[in-house]
């Protein structure tokens, strides 16, 4: 078993397996979004996963002994994907939780020092 894991790490194939799992995660989450409308926004999700995948590819390049410009290029791709995700998320703006109690949320200003909202 140790020999198998050692060969997976030396060859970088462990990263390939992780990338397959990341692709499956993307398909499942995009399917949930399409079917039930829940989960992260598709573009934010894809840019997040692209950032992680680029980091994994940088790791693979380092494990296989690639030259430093190849590793730096994958790290730059990861940074670009991460910045793209930040832009997408900041443009979305704050979202209220879907399961928040609307009455309690509307009366939040009365929740200071044990005060109760006026009876109507």
NUPAPA-410490 format. One record per residue: y, z, x of N, C-alpha, C in turn; residue number from 1. Coordinates in steps of 0.05 Angstrom, whole numbers, plus 32768, in hexadecimal, padded with zeros to 4 digits. Example, Ala and Ser with C-alpha at 12.3 -4.5 7.8 and 13.67 -1.06 7.14 Angstrom:
2
n_Y = 7F8E&n_Z = 809C&n_X = 8108&ca_Y = 7FA6&ca_Z = 809C&ca_X = 80F6&c_Y = 7FBE&c_Z = 809C&c_X = 8108&pos = 1
n_Y = 7FD3&n_Z = 808E&n_X = 8101&ca_Y = 7FEB&ca_Z = 808F&ca_X = 8111&c_Y = 8001&c_Z = 809D&c_X = 8102&pos = 2
***
This chain:
120
n_Y = 7FE8&n_Z = 8000&n_X = 8011&ca_Y = 8000&ca_Z = 8000&ca_X = 8000&c_Y = 8019&c_Z = 8000&c_X = 8011&pos = 1
n_Y = 8019&n_Z = 8011&n_X = 8026&ca_Y = 8030&ca_Z = 8012&ca_X = 8038&c_Y = 8034&c_Z = 7FF7&c_X = 8046&pos = 2
n_Y = 801E&n_Z = 7FEA&n_X = 804D&ca_Y = 8020&ca_Z = 7FD0&ca_X = 805A&c_Y = 802D&c_Z = 7FBB&c_X = 8048&pos = 3
n_Y = 8025&n_Z = 7FBC&n_X = 802E&ca_Y = 8030&ca_Z = 7FAA&ca_X = 801A&c_Y = 804E&c_Z = 7FAE&c_X = 8017&pos = 4
n_Y = 8057&n_Z = 7FC7&n_X = 8014&ca_Y = 8073&ca_Z = 7FCD&ca_X = 8011&c_Y = 8083&c_Z = 7FC5&c_X = 802A&pos = 5
n_Y = 8077&n_Z = 7FCA&n_X = 8042&ca_Y = 8084&ca_Z = 7FC3&ca_X = 805B&c_Y = 8088&c_Z = 7FA5&c_X = 805C&pos = 6
n_Y = 8074&n_Z = 7F96&n_X = 8054&ca_Y = 8077&ca_Z = 7F79&ca_X = 8055&c_Y = 808C&c_Z = 7F6F&c_X = 8041&pos = 7
n_Y = 808D&n_Z = 7F7C&n_X = 802A&ca_Y = 80A1&ca_Z = 7F74&ca_X = 8015&c_Y = 80BD&c_Z = 7F79&c_X = 801F&pos = 8
n_Y = 80C1&n_Z = 7F8F&n_X = 802E&ca_Y = 80DC&ca_Z = 7F95&ca_X = 8038&c_Y = 80E3&c_Z = 7F83&c_X = 804F&pos = 9
n_Y = 80D1&n_Z = 7F7F&n_X = 8062&ca_Y = 80D7&ca_Z = 7F6F&ca_X = 8079&c_Y = 80DD&c_Z = 7F52&c_X = 8071&pos = 10
n_Y = 80CE&n_Z = 7F47&n_X = 805D&ca_Y = 80D3&ca_Z = 7F2C&ca_X = 8055&c_Y = 80EA&c_Z = 7F29&c_X = 8041&pos = 11
n_Y = 80F3&n_Z = 7F3F&n_X = 8036&ca_Y = 8109&ca_Z = 7F3E&ca_X = 8023&c_Y = 80FF&c_Z = 7F38&c_X = 8007&pos = 12
n_Y = 80E5&n_Z = 7F36&n_X = 8003&ca_Y = 80D9&ca_Z = 7F30&ca_X = 7FE8&c_Y = 80DE&c_Z = 7F46&c_X = 7FD4&pos = 13
n_Y = 80E2&n_Z = 7F5E&n_X = 7FDE&ca_Y = 80E8&ca_Z = 7F74&ca_X = 7FCB&c_Y = 8102&c_Z = 7F6F&c_X = 7FBC&pos = 14
n_Y = 8115&n_Z = 7F62&n_X = 7FC9&ca_Y = 812E&ca_Z = 7F5B&ca_X = 7FBB&c_Y = 8129&c_Z = 7F45&c_X = 7FA7&pos = 15
n_Y = 8117&n_Z = 7F33&n_X = 7FAC&ca_Y = 8111&ca_Z = 7F1E&ca_X = 7F99&c_Y = 8106&c_Z = 7F2B&c_X = 7F7F&pos = 16
n_Y = 80F4&n_Z = 7F3F&n_X = 7F82&ca_Y = 80EA&ca_Z = 7F4D&ca_X = 7F6B&c_Y = 80FF&c_Z = 7F5B&c_X = 7F5B&pos = 17
n_Y = 8112&n_Z = 7F67&n_X = 7F69&ca_Y = 8128&ca_Z = 7F75&ca_X = 7F5C&c_Y = 813A&c_Z = 7F61&c_X = 7F4D&pos = 18
n_Y = 813E&n_Z = 7F4A&n_X = 7F59&ca_Y = 814F&ca_Z = 7F35&ca_X = 7F4C&c_Y = 8141&c_Z = 7F2B&c_X = 7F33&pos = 19
n_Y = 8127&n_Z = 7F29&n_X = 7F33&ca_Y = 8119&ca_Z = 7F21&ca_X = 7F1B&c_Y = 811D&c_Z = 7F36&c_X = 7F05&pos = 20
n_Y = 811C&n_Z = 7F4F&n_X = 7F0C&ca_Y = 8121&ca_Z = 7F64&ca_X = 7EF8&c_Y = 813E&c_Z = 7F64&c_X = 7EEE&pos = 21
n_Y = 8151&n_Z = 7F5D&n_X = 7EFF&ca_Y = 816D&ca_Z = 7F5B&ca_X = 7EF7&c_Y = 8170&c_Z = 7F44&c_X = 7EE3&pos = 22
n_Y = 8162&n_Z = 7F2E&n_X = 7EE8&ca_Y = 8163&ca_Z = 7F17&ca_X = 7ED6&c_Y = 8157&c_Z = 7F1E&c_X = 7EBB&pos = 23
n_Y = 8141&n_Z = 7F2C&n_X = 7EBB&ca_Y = 8135&ca_Z = 7F35&ca_X = 7EA2&c_Y = 8147&c_Z = 7F48&c_X = 7E93&pos = 24
n_Y = 8154&n_Z = 7F5A&n_X = 7EA1&ca_Y = 8167&ca_Z = 7F6C&ca_X = 7E95&c_Y = 817E&c_Z = 7F5C&c_X = 7E88&pos = 25
n_Y = 8188&n_Z = 7F48&n_X = 7E95&ca_Y = 819D&ca_Z = 7F38&ca_X = 7E89&c_Y = 8194&c_Z = 7F2A&c_X = 7E70&pos = 26
n_Y = 817B&n_Z = 7F1F&n_X = 7E70&ca_Y = 8171&ca_Z = 7F11&ca_X = 7E59&c_Y = 816E&c_Z = 7F25&c_X = 7E41&pos = 27
n_Y = 8163&n_Z = 7F3C&n_X = 7E47&ca_Y = 815F&ca_Z = 7F50&ca_X = 7E32&c_Y = 817A&c_Z = 7F59&c_X = 7E26&pos = 28
n_Y = 818D&n_Z = 7F5F&n_X = 7E37&ca_Y = 81A7&ca_Z = 7F69&ca_X = 7E2D&c_Y = 81B6&c_Z = 7F53&c_X = 7E1F&pos = 29
n_Y = 81B5&n_Z = 7F3A&n_X = 7E28&ca_Y = 81C2&ca_Z = 7F24&ca_X = 7E1A&c_Y = 81B4&c_Z = 7F1F&c_X = 7DFF&pos = 30
n_Y = 819A&n_Z = 7F23&n_X = 7DFE&ca_Y = 818B&ca_Z = 7F20&ca_X = 7DE5&c_Y = 8193&c_Z = 7F35&c_X = 7DD1&pos = 31
n_Y = 8195&n_Z = 7F4E&n_X = 7DDA&ca_Y = 819E&ca_Z = 7F64&ca_X = 7DC9&c_Y = 81BA&c_Z = 7F5E&c_X = 7DBF&pos = 32
n_Y = 81CB&n_Z = 7F55&n_X = 7DD0&ca_Y = 81E7&ca_Z = 7F4F&ca_X = 7DC8&c_Y = 81E7&c_Z = 7F38&c_X = 7DB3&pos = 33
n_Y = 81D7&n_Z = 7F24&n_X = 7DB7&ca_Y = 81D6&ca_Z = 7F0D&ca_X = 7DA4&c_Y = 81C9&c_Z = 7F15&c_X = 7D8A&pos = 34
n_Y = 81B5&n_Z = 7F26&n_X = 7D8B&ca_Y = 81A6&ca_Z = 7F2D&ca_X = 7D72&c_Y = 81B4&c_Z = 7F42&c_X = 7D62&pos = 35
n_Y = 81BD&n_Z = 7F58&n_X = 7D6F&ca_Y = 81C8&ca_Z = 7F6F&ca_X = 7D60&c_Y = 81E5&c_Z = 7F73&c_X = 7D65&pos = 36
n_Y = 81F1&n_Z = 7F65&n_X = 7D78&ca_Y = 820E&ca_Z = 7F69&ca_X = 7D7D&c_Y = 8214&c_Z = 7F83&c_X = 7D8B&pos = 37
n_Y = 8201&n_Z = 7F8E&n_X = 7D98&ca_Y = 8205&ca_Z = 7FA8&ca_X = 7DA7&c_Y = 8202&c_Z = 7FA3&c_X = 7DC5&pos = 38
n_Y = 820E&n_Z = 7FB5&n_X = 7DD4&ca_Y = 820C&ca_Z = 7FB3&ca_X = 7DF1&c_Y = 8225&c_Z = 7FA8&c_X = 7DFD&pos = 39
n_Y = 8225&n_Z = 7FA5&n_X = 7E17&ca_Y = 823D&ca_Z = 7F9C&ca_X = 7E25&c_Y = 8244&c_Z = 7F7F&c_X = 7E1F&pos = 40
n_Y = 825D&n_Z = 7F78&n_X = 7E22&ca_Y = 8266&ca_Z = 7F5D&ca_X = 7E1E&c_Y = 8257&c_Z = 7F4A&c_X = 7E32&pos = 41
n_Y = 8250&n_Z = 7F33&n_X = 7E29&ca_Y = 823F&ca_Z = 7F22&ca_X = 7E3B&c_Y = 824C&c_Z = 7F1B&c_X = 7E56&pos = 42
n_Y = 8265&n_Z = 7F14&n_X = 7E56&ca_Y = 8271&ca_Z = 7F0D&ca_X = 7E70&c_Y = 8274&c_Z = 7F25&c_X = 7E82&pos = 43
n_Y = 827A&n_Z = 7F3C&n_X = 7E77&ca_Y = 827C&ca_Z = 7F54&ca_X = 7E88&c_Y = 8260&c_Z = 7F5B&c_X = 7E93&pos = 44
n_Y = 824C&n_Z = 7F58&n_X = 7E82&ca_Y = 8231&ca_Z = 7F5E&ca_X = 7E8B&c_Y = 8228&c_Z = 7F4A&c_X = 7EA1&pos = 45
n_Y = 822D&n_Z = 7F31&n_X = 7E9D&ca_Y = 8224&ca_Z = 7F1D&ca_X = 7EB1&c_Y = 8233&c_Z = 7F21&c_X = 7ECC&pos = 46
n_Y = 824D&n_Z = 7F27&n_X = 7ECB&ca_Y = 825B&ca_Z = 7F2B&ca_X = 7EE4&c_Y = 8252&c_Z = 7F45&c_X = 7EF2&pos = 47
n_Y = 824B&n_Z = 7F59&n_X = 7EE2&ca_Y = 8241&ca_Z = 7F72&ca_X = 7EEE&c_Y = 8226&c_Z = 7F6C&c_X = 7EFB&pos = 48
n_Y = 8214&n_Z = 7F5E&n_X = 7EEE&ca_Y = 81FA&ca_Z = 7F59&ca_X = 7EF9&c_Y = 81FC&c_Z = 7F45&c_X = 7F11&pos = 49
n_Y = 8210&n_Z = 7F33&n_X = 7F10&ca_Y = 8214&ca_Z = 7F21&ca_X = 7F26&c_Y = 821D&c_Z = 7F30&c_X = 7F3F&pos = 50
n_Y = 822D&n_Z = 7F44&n_X = 7F3B&ca_Y = 8236&ca_Z = 7F55&ca_X = 7F51&c_Y = 821E&c_Z = 7F63&c_X = 7F5E&pos = 51
n_Y = 820D&n_Z = 7F6F&n_X = 7F4D&ca_Y = 81F6&ca_Z = 7F7C&ca_X = 7F58&c_Y = 81E2&c_Z = 7F69&c_X = 7F65&pos = 52
n_Y = 81DF&n_Z = 7F51&n_X = 7F59&ca_Y = 81CD&ca_Z = 7F3D&ca_X = 7F65&c_Y = 81D8&c_Z = 7F35&c_X = 7F80&pos = 53
n_Y = 81F2&n_Z = 7F31&n_X = 7F83&ca_Y = 81FD&ca_Z = 7F29&ca_X = 7F9D&c_Y = 81F9&c_Z = 7F3F&c_X = 7FB2&pos = 54
n_Y = 81FB&n_Z = 7F58&n_X = 7FA9&ca_Y = 81F5&ca_Z = 7F6E&ca_X = 7FBC&c_Y = 81D8&c_Z = 7F6E&c_X = 7FC4&pos = 55
n_Y = 81C6&n_Z = 7F68&n_X = 7FB2&ca_Y = 81AA&ca_Z = 7F66&ca_X = 7FB8&c_Y = 81A5&c_Z = 7F4F&c_X = 7FCC&pos = 56
n_Y = 81B3&n_Z = 7F39&n_X = 7FC8&ca_Y = 81AF&ca_Z = 7F22&ca_X = 7FDA&c_Y = 81BB&c_Z = 7F28&c_X = 7FF6&pos = 57
n_Y = 81D0&n_Z = 7F38&n_X = 7FF7&ca_Y = 81DA&ca_Z = 7F41&ca_X = 8011&c_Y = 81C5&c_Z = 7F53&c_X = 801F&pos = 58
n_Y = 81B8&n_Z = 7F64&n_X = 800F&ca_Y = 81A3&ca_Z = 7F75&ca_X = 801A&c_Y = 818C&c_Z = 7F64&c_X = 8024&pos = 59
n_Y = 8185&n_Z = 7F50&n_X = 8015&ca_Y = 816F&ca_Z = 7F3E&ca_X = 801D&c_Y = 8176&c_Z = 7F2F&c_X = 8037&pos = 60
n_Y = 818F&n_Z = 7F26&n_X = 8039&ca_Y = 8197&ca_Z = 7F19&ca_X = 8051&c_Y = 8196&c_Z = 7F2C&c_X = 8069&pos = 61
n_Y = 819E&n_Z = 7F45&n_X = 8065&ca_Y = 819D&ca_Z = 7F59&ca_X = 807B&c_Y = 8180&c_Z = 7F5F&c_X = 8083&pos = 62
n_Y = 816E&n_Z = 7F61&n_X = 806F&ca_Y = 8152&ca_Z = 7F68&ca_X = 8074&c_Y = 8144&c_Z = 7F51&c_X = 8084&pos = 63
n_Y = 814C&n_Z = 7F39&n_X = 807E&ca_Y = 813F&ca_Z = 7F22&ca_X = 808B&c_Y = 814C&c_Z = 7F1A&c_X = 80A5&pos = 64
n_Y = 8161&n_Z = 7F29&n_X = 80AD&ca_Y = 816D&ca_Z = 7F23&ca_X = 80C7&c_Y = 8181&c_Z = 7F0C&c_X = 80C7&pos = 65
n_Y = 818D&n_Z = 7F07&n_X = 80B0&ca_Y = 81A1&ca_Z = 7EF1&ca_X = 80AF&c_Y = 81B9&c_Z = 7EF8&c_X = 80BF&pos = 66
n_Y = 81C9&n_Z = 7EE4&n_X = 80C6&ca_Y = 81E1&ca_Z = 7EE8&ca_X = 80D5&c_Y = 81F6&c_Z = 7EF7&c_X = 80C4&pos = 67
n_Y = 8208&n_Z = 7F04&n_X = 80D1&ca_Y = 821B&ca_Z = 7F14&ca_X = 80C2&c_Y = 822D&c_Z = 7F04&c_X = 80AF&pos = 68
n_Y = 8234&n_Z = 7EEA&n_X = 80B4&ca_Y = 8244&ca_Z = 7EDC&ca_X = 80A1&c_Y = 8235&c_Z = 7ED8&c_X = 8086&pos = 69
n_Y = 821B&n_Z = 7ED6&n_X = 8086&ca_Y = 820C&ca_Z = 7ED3&ca_X = 806D&c_Y = 820E&c_Z = 7EED&c_X = 805D&pos = 70
n_Y = 820B&n_Z = 7F03&n_X = 806B&ca_Y = 820C&ca_Z = 7F1D&ca_X = 805E&c_Y = 8229&c_Z = 7F22&c_X = 8053&pos = 71
n_Y = 823D&n_Z = 7F1B&n_X = 8063&ca_Y = 8258&ca_Z = 7F1E&ca_X = 805A&c_Y = 825F&c_Z = 7F0C&c_X = 8043&pos = 72
n_Y = 8253&n_Z = 7EF4&n_X = 8042&ca_Y = 8258&ca_Z = 7EE2&ca_X = 802B&c_Y = 824D&c_Z = 7EEE&c_X = 8011&pos = 73
n_Y = 8234&n_Z = 7EF9&n_X = 8012&ca_Y = 8229&ca_Z = 7F06&ca_X = 7FFA&c_Y = 8239&c_Z = 7F1E&c_X = 7FF2&pos = 74
n_Y = 8244&n_Z = 7F2D&n_X = 8005&ca_Y = 8254&ca_Z = 7F44&ca_X = 7FFE&c_Y = 826E&c_Z = 7F3B&c_X = 7FF1&pos = 75
n_Y = 8279&n_Z = 7F24&n_X = 7FFB&ca_Y = 8292&ca_Z = 7F19&ca_X = 7FEE&c_Y = 828C&c_Z = 7F10&c_X = 7FD2&pos = 76
n_Y = 8275&n_Z = 7F04&n_X = 7FCD&ca_Y = 826E&ca_Z = 7EFB&ca_X = 7FB2&c_Y = 826B&c_Z = 7F13&c_X = 7FA0&pos = 77
n_Y = 825F&n_Z = 7F29&n_X = 7FAA&ca_Y = 825D&ca_Z = 7F42&ca_X = 7F9B&c_Y = 8278&c_Z = 7F4D&c_X = 7F93&pos = 78
n_Y = 828B&n_Z = 7F4C&n_X = 7FA7&ca_Y = 82A6&ca_Z = 7F56&ca_X = 7FA1&c_Y = 82B4&c_Z = 7F45&c_X = 7F8C&pos = 79
n_Y = 82B1&n_Z = 7F2B&n_X = 7F8E&ca_Y = 82BE&ca_Z = 7F19&ca_X = 7F7A&c_Y = 82B2&c_Z = 7F1D&c_X = 7F5E&pos = 80
n_Y = 8298&n_Z = 7F21&n_X = 7F5C&ca_Y = 828C&ca_Z = 7F26&ca_X = 7F42&c_Y = 8295&c_Z = 7F41&c_X = 7F37&pos = 81
n_Y = 8297&n_Z = 7F54&n_X = 7F48&ca_Y = 82A0&ca_Z = 7F6F&ca_X = 7F40&c_Y = 82BD&c_Z = 7F6E&c_X = 7F36&pos = 82
n_Y = 82CE&n_Z = 7F60&n_X = 7F44&ca_Y = 82EA&ca_Z = 7F5D&ca_X = 7F3C&c_Y = 82EC&c_Z = 7F4E&c_X = 7F21&pos = 83
n_Y = 82DB&n_Z = 7F39&n_X = 7F1E&ca_Y = 82DA&ca_Z = 7F2B&ca_X = 7F05&c_Y = 82D2&c_Z = 7F3D&c_X = 7EEE&pos = 84
n_Y = 82BF&n_Z = 7F4F&n_X = 7EF2&ca_Y = 82B7&ca_Z = 7F62&ca_X = 7EDE&c_Y = 82CE&c_Z = 7F75&c_X = 7ED7&pos = 85
n_Y = 82DC&n_Z = 7F7E&n_X = 7EEB&ca_Y = 82F3&ca_Z = 7F90&ca_X = 7EE5&c_Y = 8308&c_Z = 7F82&c_X = 7ED5&pos = 86
n_Y = 830E&n_Z = 7F69&n_X = 7EDB&ca_Y = 8322&ca_Z = 7F5A&ca_X = 7ECC&c_Y = 8319&c_Z = 7F57&c_X = 7EAF&pos = 87
n_Y = 82FF&n_Z = 7F51&n_X = 7EAB&ca_Y = 82F5&ca_Z = 7F4E&ca_X = 7E8F&c_Y = 82F7&c_Z = 7F68&c_X = 7E80&pos = 88
n_Y = 82EF&n_Z = 7F7E&n_X = 7E8D&ca_Y = 82EF&ca_Z = 7F98&ca_X = 7E7F&c_Y = 830B&c_Z = 7FA2&c_X = 7E79&pos = 89
n_Y = 831E&n_Z = 7F9D&n_X = 7E8C&ca_Y = 833A&ca_Z = 7FA5&ca_X = 7E86&c_Y = 8347&c_Z = 7F94&c_X = 7E71&pos = 90
n_Y = 833F&n_Z = 7F7B&n_X = 7E6E&ca_Y = 8349&ca_Z = 7F6B&ca_X = 7E59&c_Y = 833E&c_Z = 7F73&c_X = 7E3D&pos = 91
n_Y = 8326&n_Z = 7F7E&n_X = 7E3D&ca_Y = 831A&ca_Z = 7F87&ca_X = 7E24&c_Y = 832A&c_Z = 7F9E&c_X = 7E18&pos = 92
n_Y = 8334&n_Z = 7FB0&n_X = 7E29&ca_Y = 8343&ca_Z = 7FC7&ca_X = 7E21&c_Y = 8330&c_Z = 7FDD&c_X = 7E18&pos = 93
n_Y = 833B&n_Z = 7FF4&n_X = 7E11&ca_Y = 832A&ca_Z = 800A&ca_X = 7E08&c_Y = 831E&c_Z = 8004&c_X = 7DED&pos = 94
n_Y = 8305&n_Z = 800C&n_X = 7DEB&ca_Y = 82F7&ca_Z = 8009&ca_X = 7DD2&c_Y = 82EE&c_Z = 8024&c_X = 7DC8&pos = 95
n_Y = 82F2&n_Z = 802A&n_X = 7DAE&ca_Y = 82E9&ca_Z = 8043&ca_X = 7DA2&c_Y = 82CB&c_Z = 8042&c_X = 7D9F&pos = 96
n_Y = 82BF&n_Z = 8058&n_X = 7DA2&ca_Y = 82A2&ca_Z = 8059&ca_X = 7D9E&c_Y = 829B&c_Z = 8051&c_X = 7D81&pos = 97
n_Y = 8286&n_Z = 8042&n_X = 7D7E&ca_Y = 827E&ca_Z = 8038&ca_X = 7D64&c_Y = 8275&c_Z = 804E&c_X = 7D52&pos = 98
n_Y = 826A&n_Z = 8064&n_X = 7D5E&ca_Y = 825F&ca_Z = 8079&ca_X = 7D4D&c_Y = 8271&c_Z = 8091&c_X = 7D4C&pos = 99
n_Y = 828A&n_Z = 808E&n_X = 7D52&ca_Y = 829C&ca_Z = 80A5&ca_X = 7D51&c_Y = 82A2&c_Z = 80AD&c_X = 7D34&pos = 100
n_Y = 82A7&n_Z = 80C6&n_X = 7D30&ca_Y = 82AD&ca_Z = 80D0&ca_X = 7D15&c_Y = 82CA&c_Z = 80C9&c_X = 7D0F&pos = 101
n_Y = 82CF&n_Z = 80B7&n_X = 7CFD&ca_Y = 82EA&ca_Z = 80AC&ca_X = 7CF8&c_Y = 82FC&c_Z = 80C2&c_X = 7CEE&pos = 102
n_Y = 82F3&n_Z = 80D4&n_X = 7CDC&ca_Y = 8304&ca_Z = 80E9&ca_X = 7CD2&c_Y = 830D&c_Z = 80FC&c_X = 7CE8&pos = 103
n_Y = 82FA&n_Z = 8104&n_X = 7CF9&ca_Y = 8301&ca_Z = 8115&ca_X = 7D0F&c_Y = 8313&c_Z = 8107&c_X = 7D23&pos = 104
n_Y = 830E&n_Z = 80EE&n_X = 7D27&ca_Y = 831F&ca_Z = 80DF&ca_X = 7D3A&c_Y = 833B&c_Z = 80DD&c_X = 7D2F&pos = 105
n_Y = 833F&n_Z = 80D8&n_X = 7D15&ca_Y = 8359&ca_Z = 80D6&ca_X = 7D09&c_Y = 8368&c_Z = 80F1&c_X = 7D09&pos = 106
n_Y = 835A&n_Z = 8107&n_X = 7D09&ca_Y = 8366&ca_Z = 8121&ca_X = 7D08&c_Y = 8366&c_Z = 812F&c_X = 7D23&pos = 107
n_Y = 8364&n_Z = 8120&n_X = 7D39&ca_Y = 8362&ca_Z = 812C&ca_X = 7D53&c_Y = 837B&c_Z = 813C&c_X = 7D5B&pos = 108
n_Y = 8392&n_Z = 8135&n_X = 7D51&ca_Y = 83AA&ca_Z = 8143&ca_X = 7D59&c_Y = 83AB&c_Z = 815F&c_X = 7D4D&pos = 109
n_Y = 839B&n_Z = 8165&n_X = 7D39&ca_Y = 839A&ca_Z = 8180&ca_X = 7D2E&c_Y = 8385&c_Z = 8191&c_X = 7D3B&pos = 110
n_Y = 8378&n_Z = 8188&n_X = 7D4F&ca_Y = 8362&ca_Z = 8197&ca_X = 7D5B&c_Y = 836B&c_Z = 81A8&c_X = 7D73&pos = 111
n_Y = 8384&n_Z = 81AD&n_X = 7D75&ca_Y = 838F&ca_Z = 81BD&ca_X = 7D8B&c_Y = 8390&c_Z = 81DA&c_X = 7D82&pos = 112
n_Y = 8387&n_Z = 81EC&n_X = 7D93&ca_Y = 8388&ca_Z = 8209&ca_X = 7D8F&c_Y = 837C&c_Z = 8211&c_X = 7D74&pos = 113
n_Y = 8366&n_Z = 8204&n_X = 7D6C&ca_Y = 8358&ca_Z = 820C&ca_X = 7D54&c_Y = 8367&c_Z = 8206&c_X = 7D3A&pos = 114
n_Y = 837C&n_Z = 81F6&n_X = 7D3B&ca_Y = 838B&ca_Z = 81EF&ca_X = 7D23&c_Y = 837A&c_Z = 81DD&c_X = 7D11&pos = 115
n_Y = 837E&n_Z = 81DE&n_X = 7CF8&ca_Y = 836F&ca_Z = 81CD&ca_X = 7CE5&c_Y = 8383&c_Z = 81B9&c_X = 7CD8&pos = 116
n_Y = 8379&n_Z = 81A2&n_X = 7CD1&ca_Y = 838A&ca_Z = 818F&ca_X = 7CC4&c_Y = 8392&c_Z = 8199&c_X = 7CA8&pos = 117
n_Y = 83AA&n_Z = 8191&n_X = 7C9F&ca_Y = 83B3&ca_Z = 819A&ca_X = 7C84&c_Y = 83A0&c_Z = 8190&c_X = 7C6E&pos = 118
n_Y = 839D&n_Z = 81A0&n_X = 7C5A&ca_Y = 838C&ca_Z = 8199&ca_X = 7C43&c_Y = 839C&c_Z = 8185&c_X = 7C32&pos = 119
n_Y = 838E&n_Z = 8170&n_X = 7C2A&ca_Y = 839C&ca_Z = 815C&ca_X = 7C19&c_Y = 838E&c_Z = 8159&c_X = 7BFF&pos = 120
***
